[in-house]
Amino acid sequence: MLGFIKRIFAWWDGATLGTLWTIARGGKFVGEDAFGNKYYQEPEGKGTGADGTRRRWVIYNGYADASRVPSDWHGWMHHTFDEPPTESPLPRRAWEKDHQPNLTGTIYAYRPKGSLATARERQKSAADYESWTPEG
């Protein structure tokens, strides 16, 4: 019962009942990315989007965070690419790094030396402030 109630209200964790109902009625599974997110689109010829395009959905694996969608899937979701990455993957360059979600607000976020969120002292620099003390 709790799972049912969670599906009604918890849009940030997976998909709501409305989204699942829409996909069950006419969503076609297109593929899955390395994070476990699943991608769907409307069947051929339906096109209920704003300009007659077929709608596309992502069902997040866990917490719904758009930064967890890799760039190739992002391009497909926004109709930049017609073919999904499962059919025609983007070419990878030698200098490209693997996709990483935004880690801000997590324990894995970058915290430089001197940050209030870390115990490490910041490195001294030549421009450090020296307080004035009166000669006495």
C-alpha positions as CSV (number, residue, x, y, z in Angstrom):
1,M,0.0,0.0,0.0
2,L,2.8,2.4,0.8
3,G,4.4,1.7,-2.6
4,F,1.1,2.7,-4.2
5,I,0.9,6.0,-2.3
6,K,4.5,6.7,-3.0
7,R,3.9,6.3,-6.7
8,I,1.1,8.8,-6.6
9,F,3.1,11.6,-4.9
10,A,6.8,10.8,-5.2
11,W,7.7,12.1,-8.7
12,W,11.3,12.6,-7.6
13,D,11.9,8.9,-7.1
14,G,11.2,7.0,-10.3
15,A,7.9,7.7,-12.0
16,T,4.4,8.6,-10.9
17,L,1.3,6.5,-11.6
18,G,0.3,9.0,-14.3
19,T,3.6,8.7,-16.1
20,L,3.5,4.9,-15.9
21,W,-0.1,4.9,-17.2
22,T,0.9,7.1,-20.2
23,I,3.8,4.8,-21.0
24,A,1.8,1.7,-20.6
25,R,-0.9,3.0,-23.0
26,G,1.4,3.9,-25.8
27,G,5.1,4.2,-24.8
28,K,7.7,2.3,-26.7
29,F,10.8,1.3,-24.9
30,V,13.9,2.7,-26.7
31,G,16.8,2.0,-24.4
32,E,18.7,2.2,-21.2
33,D,21.8,4.2,-20.3
34,A,24.7,3.3,-18.0
35,F,23.0,4.8,-15.0
36,G,20.0,2.5,-15.4
37,N,17.6,5.3,-16.6
38,K,15.0,4.0,-19.1
39,Y,13.9,5.9,-22.2
40,Y,10.6,5.7,-24.0
41,Q,8.8,7.5,-26.8
42,E,5.4,7.6,-28.4
43,P,4.7,5.1,-31.2
44,E,5.2,6.1,-34.9
45,G,2.6,8.5,-36.3
46,K,1.2,9.5,-32.9
47,G,3.1,12.8,-32.4
48,T,1.2,14.6,-29.6
49,G,4.1,17.0,-28.9
50,A,4.0,20.8,-29.2
51,D,4.8,20.8,-33.0
52,G,3.6,17.3,-33.8
53,T,6.7,15.6,-32.7
54,R,6.7,12.3,-30.8
55,R,7.0,12.8,-27.0
56,R,9.9,11.2,-25.2
57,W,10.3,10.2,-21.6
58,V,13.0,9.2,-19.1
59,I,12.2,7.0,-16.1
60,Y,15.1,7.7,-13.7
61,N,16.7,4.8,-11.8
62,G,16.3,6.3,-8.3
63,Y,16.3,10.0,-7.6
64,A,15.1,12.1,-10.5
65,D,18.1,14.4,-11.4
66,A,18.4,15.7,-14.9
67,S,22.2,15.9,-14.6
68,R,22.2,12.1,-14.6
69,V,21.1,12.0,-18.2
70,P,24.2,11.6,-20.5
71,S,24.7,14.0,-23.3
72,D,23.8,11.5,-26.1
73,W,20.5,10.7,-24.4
74,H,19.9,14.4,-23.7
75,G,20.3,15.2,-27.4
76,W,17.8,12.5,-28.3
77,M,15.3,13.6,-25.6
78,H,15.3,17.1,-27.0
79,H,15.0,16.0,-30.6
80,T,18.5,17.1,-31.5
81,F,19.2,13.6,-32.8
82,D,16.5,11.5,-34.5
83,E,18.0,8.1,-33.7
84,P,18.5,7.1,-30.1
85,P,22.1,6.3,-28.9
86,T,21.2,2.6,-28.9
87,E,20.8,2.7,-32.7
88,S,23.5,5.3,-33.7
89,P,25.8,6.1,-30.8
90,L,27.7,9.4,-30.9
91,P,31.4,9.1,-31.8
92,R,33.7,9.4,-28.8
93,R,36.8,11.6,-28.9
94,A,40.0,10.6,-27.2
95,W,39.8,13.8,-25.0
96,E,36.2,13.2,-23.8
97,K,35.6,12.1,-20.2
98,D,32.8,9.8,-19.1
99,H,29.6,11.5,-18.1
100,Q,29.3,12.3,-14.4
101,P,26.2,13.7,-12.7
102,N,26.3,16.9,-10.7
103,L,27.6,16.0,-7.3
104,T,26.9,19.4,-5.6
105,G,25.1,18.8,-2.3
106,T,26.4,15.3,-1.9
107,I,29.2,13.9,0.2
108,Y,31.2,13.5,-3.1
109,A,31.0,17.2,-3.9
110,Y,34.3,19.1,-4.5
111,R,35.4,21.0,-1.4
112,P,38.6,22.9,-1.8
113,K,41.1,23.6,0.9
114,G,39.8,26.4,3.2
115,S,36.2,25.6,2.5
116,L,33.9,25.7,5.5
117,A,32.7,22.1,4.7
118,T,36.2,20.6,5.1
119,A,38.8,20.5,7.8
120,R,41.7,21.0,5.5
121,E,43.5,24.4,5.8
122,R,43.9,26.4,2.7
123,Q,47.3,27.0,1.2
124,K,49.1,30.2,2.1
125,S,49.6,32.7,-0.7
126,A,51.7,35.8,-1.2
127,A,48.5,38.0,-1.2
128,D,47.4,36.8,2.3
129,Y,46.0,39.5,4.5
130,E,48.0,40.6,7.4
131,S,46.1,42.5,10.0
132,W,47.3,45.9,11.2
133,T,48.5,46.1,14.8
134,P,49.2,49.4,16.4
135,E,52.8,49.9,17.5
136,G,52.9,50.3,21.2
